[in-house]
């Protein structure tokens, strides 16, 4: 039996996670769910607790998390989000952020030229280092003389293992993205590690682009990309771009994984969207497709493919939420996906 820990979280997280879990149950797979509903902004605002040590240990033991969203406009500091999502990423060493982008339906592409719409790539983002590692500080805060420093941290271990993972999943090519012409020391490390990996994997086509050039090429020639590997901040930006090229954040899935230990946290990337909470407008496709990534990583390939095909089928019929051109509510869109499974 596959054990899955469910953290619905904040905002629309509980709404889309409910549809994803119900859809997983409809598959009839041998899955057991443990719900950690208490991990949310309400508790943080009440008790100042983001994630307890016992909850972390339960998640560490379970190893597989289906996550909804984190974030609430009532929380005015980054401590809560960092205390949940970033703590899970670092404590479980989820060093790969895996963001696939596949055009699910032709009409969803924002690109005018049909020949450039066929995006089918993965952004592999280093997930535990870079600018998001929290290294830095401020001096004379709140004064006209304030100095704020955020340091980008790259280690040989972090860079080498994420690049190696990218080559391991490539179907045809790997494009390493950096800004080594401007970011000198970290750029040199990424360049050196990438060149060594390129020599080891001669069966895979290798290329390099600066991040600004990569953003432009994704617009002009998205189908040319297979796997993009890059650091934390560049990957964050480029993966949102690829998601939009594939149809929008409502369908975007992600996996935060450690391929060495098997630990994984799977979440839609649309965030908590507090402006539409309770209105039935939240798109469950991203959560369902994140669940499909979870199944695939747990060896349930046919079940994962069934979920993906069901989402494609509903989109083709416009049986979806308004953000994708449909008229269905969150619950109705989930029901349509489940109906498509049969």
N, C-alpha and C positions, 0 to 999 in steps of 0.2 A: 504493500500500500504506500502510495506517495503522500507524504505529509506536507501540507501547505499552510503557512502562517499568513493570515490576512490582516493588513493594517489599513483600514479605510481612510483614516486621516481627516482632513479638513475640506471645507467647501463642497465641491461636487465630487470629491473623492468617494464618500460613501455611496453616492448615487450610481456612479459608473462601476464601482467595485461590486456592488450588489448584482448588477447585470452580468459582469464577468464571471462571478462565482456561480450564479444560476445557470449560465451557459456551460460552464465546466461541468456542473452536476448533470446537465442534460446530455452530455456526451456518454455518460455511463461508465466513465473511467474509474479506476480504483483510487479515489482521492479522499483524503481526510483533512478537514479544515479546522484550524484554530484561530479564533478571532481576537485581536487585540484592539478593541474599540476604544479603549481608554487613552490610547496615544493620540492626542489631539490638542488643539490650541485651547479648548475650554479648560482642560486640566492644567495646562501650562499657566494660563492666566490666573487660575484659582490657587494652584499649589507651587508654581514655579518649577515644575518638573517636566522636562521634555521627554526623556527616555530613562527608565530606571535600569539599574544594573541587572536586576532579575529578568526584566523584559529582554534586555540585550542577550543574556545568557540563554533564554528560551529560544530566541531567534537564532543564535549561534548554533544551538543544538539541532534545531529544525533544519536550518540551512537554506530554506526556500521561502521567499516572501513575495506575496502579491500585494503591491502597495497602491494606494489611491492617490493622494496628493497631500502636500504639506504647505501651510501658509494661511494666514488670517490677517485681515487689515487691522484688527484690534491689537495685534502684536507689532510693536514699533521698533524692535531690535532684531538683528539677525540671529540672536542666540538660540531661539527656539528651533528654527529650520536647521541650523548647524547642529543643534543638539539631537536632532532626530536623523535626518537623511545623511548629513555629512558624517555624523558619528557612526552610523551603520556602514557607510562606505569605507571608513578608515579602520574601524574595529574589526570588520569582517574582511578587510583588505580586498575590497571589490575593485580591483585595479583596471578593469575593462568596462567602459561604458559603450555598449553595443547599440547602435542606432540604425536600423535598416530603413531604407526609403525606396519603396516600390510604387509606381503609379498604379493605383487600384482601378481607376476608371479614366478613360480619355478625357471626359468632360471636366475633370477636377484639376487638370493642369492649368497653371496661369500663363504658360508659354503660348505664344501665338503660332509659332512654327511647329507643325505636327511632327516633323522629323527630329525635333529636339526634345520631345516630351518624354521619351521612354526611359526615364530614370529607373535604375535598378542597382542600387549600391548600398554600401554600409559605411558609416562613419565609426571608426574605432577610436575612441577618445580615452586618453590616459585619465584616470578617474580619482587619483589620490594625491596628486602633486600640483605643480604649477602655481598659478596665481591664487588658486582656491585653497591652498594649504594653510592659510591663516598666519603666515609669517610676515611680520611687519609691526607697525606701531605709529603713534602720532605724538607730536610735540607741540605744546602751547595750543591745545585744542580749544576751539571756540573763540579764538582771538584772530585779529588780522594777520598775525604772524604764524598761523597754524601750518605745520608741516605734517603731511600724511605719507607713509611709505607702505606699499604692499610689494613684497618680494616674490618673484617667481622662482620656485624651487624645482629643479630637475635632478634626479639621481640616475646613476648608471643602471641600477636595478630597475627602477621604474620605467625608464625609457626602453631598455633592452627587452623587457618582458612584454610590453605592449606592442612593440614593433614585431617581435617574434610571433605573437598571437595573430597580428594582422596578416602576416605571410601564411600562417597556418590555415586561415579560413579563405584565402583568396581563391577565386575561381580562375581568374586570368591576369589580374594586375593589382599592384599596390602603389598608391601615390602618397608619399610622405609630404606633409604640409608643415612648414614652419615659417619663421621670419628671421632666419639666421643672418640676413644681410643687415639687420638692425639690432636684433637681440643677440649679442655677441657670444656670451659664454654658454648659455643654454642651447643656443643654436648650434654651436660647435659640437656639443655632446650629441644632440639629435642627429646631426649630419654624420658624425663618426659611427654611431651605432647603426644608422640606416645603411651606410655603405657596406659595413661588415655583413649585415643581414642580406643585402642585395647579392653579395658574392656567394652566400650560402644557398640562396634560393634562385638559382639561375633559370629555373623552369617557370618562374613568375615574372611577367614584365614589370619593371620598376620605373618610377618617375618621381620627380620632385617639383613642387610648386610653392612659391611664397603664398601666404594666406590670402592676400588681396587678389593675386592672380587666380588662385583656386576659386574664390568666390565668383569672379567674372566668368571663369570657364564652366562652372556649374550652370550658369545661365545660358551660355552659348553652346555648350556641348555636354549636357548632363549624361547622355548615354555612354560616354567614353569612360566614365568612372566605374570601378568595381569596388575596391576597398580604399578608403581614405584613412590614414592613421596620423594622429596629431596630438597636441597637448590638450590640457584641460580646458583652457579658455577658448582657444581656436576651435576645438571640437564642439564646445557648447554652441558657438555661433554658427558654424557650418552645418551642424546637424539640424538646427532649426530651419536653415535655408533649404536643405535637402527635403525636410518634412513638408515645407510649403510647396516645393516643386512636385511632391508626390500627392498633393491633395489637401494639405493643411494639417495643423497640429491636432485636430480632432481625431485623426486616424493614426497619429504617430505613436509608435510603441518603443520601449527601450528595455534593455537588460543591463543591470549592474552586476558583474560576475567576477568570480575568481576561478578561472579554468583549472587551476591546480588543486583547489580544495572542493570544488563543486558548489560552493555557496553562491546564491544569486538573489537579487532583489529586482523585481519586474514591475514597471510602472508606466502608465501613459505619461506623456511629457507635457500635457496641456496645462498642468498646474491646478490650483484650487478654484479658480474662476469665481470669486465671491459674488460678482455681479449677476450671476445666473443661478445661484443656489436655490433649489426648491421650485424652480420654474419649469422643470421638465425639458429643458433645452440642452442639457449636457449630452455630448456625443459619447456613447459607450464603446465605439469601435476601437479607440486607442487602448482601452482597458482590455477588451477582448483579444486584440492582437498581441498585447503584452502577455496575456495568459497563454497565447499560442507559443510565444517564445519560451515561456516557462516549460510548457509541455515538451517542446522540441529538445530543450536542454536536459530533460529528464527521460529522454529516450522514447517519448510517445509521439513519434513522427506523424503517424497517420491521423491521430487526434488533432495535432497541431494543424496539419493541412486541411482538415475538415473545418476548423474554425476560420482559417484564412479564406477558404473558398466560400464559406457562408457569408462572410463580410463582403467579399467581392460581388456575390450574387445580389445581396440587398442593395448595394450601391448602384449596380447596373439597373435595378428596377426602381431606383429612387425611393426605396423603402428605408429612409434614414432621417436623421434630424435636420433642422433647417439650415445649419451651417454647411451642409453638403447638398443642398438643393431639395431636400425632402420636407415632409410636413409632420413627421412622427415625433412623439415625445421620447424621452430617454427610455422609459419602460417599453413603449411600443417598438422602438428600434431594437432593443434587446430581444423582444419577443420575435421580431422578424428574423433576426440572426438565428435564433433557436429553431424557428420554423424551417429555415433554409438548411439546417443540418440534416433534415430528413429528405 
